[in-house]
Every structure is written in structure tokens, then in C-alpha cells.
Amino acid sequence: MIRKEILIGFLTGIGTNLLGMLIYILIFSELPVLATLQESLKGDFMGTLITAGAILNFLPFFVFLKKERIYRARGVLMASILAALVIAIIKLG
């Protein structure tokens, strides 16, 4: 039961991060989404896109805390930590 709640929160965090990246691309990029992602890999600003997307994770995290869904909030936090690790690997690699 606890693992299911954490998984729901984790998937919510990943989905929210992807949604945040999409919103950021649609607002600030003149290129199509796929072209922007390809350019971000070449231009070394993929970490910036992931960071912009991760900002949106605050919303489900605090909603889950307010509704006392602690394990779901923990899953969102794990997704945010995964995003931070991916950013670190991109920047160091």
C-alpha cells in the first residue's frame, strides 16, 4: 500500500516535470517542441529545461501535504531528486 502511494507520487512528479518542460518550451521557444529538445541537447541547456520543469513539482507536493498524503508527497520529492541527479550528470558529463 505504501509503495503504491509512493509510486503514484513519483509518477505525478515525473509527469508534472514533463508538463513544466513543455510549458516552458511553448512559452519561450520559437522552435517546435522536438526541435527545441534536440537543440537543448546540442547546446547544453537541457539542464535548464529540466530545472524549469521541476519548479512545477511544488504544486503537487504541497497539495499532497495539505491533503495529508505524505507518501505521495514523498514520491514527488523522489522525482525531484531524480531530476536533480539527471541535471548533475548532464552538467558533469
N, C-alpha and C positions, 0 to 999 in steps of 0.2 A: 504494500500500500504506500509506504513512504517513498520507495523507488519510483513508483508510478507518478507521484506528485512532483518529485524532483525532475523526472523526465519531462513532464508537462511544462514545468517552469523553464527547463533548459531549451526545449523546442520553441517555447514562446520567446525566449531571449534571442535565439538564433533568428527566428522569423522577424522579430522586431528590428534586429540589427540589419537584416537584409532590406527590410522596408525602409529603414532610415537611410541606408545607402542609396536606394532607388530614389527616394525623395530628394536627397542631396544632389544626385546626378541630374534629375529632371529640372531642378531649380537653377543650378549653377553651371551646367554644361550645355554647350551648343551642339555637341555631337550626340548621336543616338546612344542608348544605354550600353550596348555591346561594344561599340567603338570606344566609348569612354573607359570601360573596363580594360580593354586591350591597351589603350594609351596609358592608363594608370600603371599597368604592369611594366610597360616600357619606360615611362617617365619617372618611375619610383615614387609615386604618390598614392599607391594602393593603401598604405597605412593610414593616410589622411581620410580616405573614403571609409575605411573600417571604423576609424575613430568617430567620424561624423555619424555613422550608423549606430554606433554603440551608445551615443548620447540618448537616443530614443529609448534605451533599456531602462531609464529611470522611471518611465511611466508604468510599465507592468510591475516593476519591482515594488514601487510604493503602493500600487493598487493591491497587490498580493499581501503586503504587510498590513494595509488598512483592513482587509478582509480576513486577517489572521490566517492566511495561507502561507505559513512560514516555510514549508518545504518547497513550495512553488517559487517563492522569493529566493530561496537558496539555489534553485535551478537557474533562475535568471542571473544570479550572481556568478554561477559557474560559467554560463555562456559569456558573460562579460570578461571573466578571467581568461577564457579561451581566446576571445578577441584580442586581449592584451598580449597573450603569448604569441599569437599569429603576427601581430604588429611587431613585437620584439624580434621574431625570427626573420621577418621581412627586412627590418632595419639593419640587423646584424649580418644578414646573409648576402 
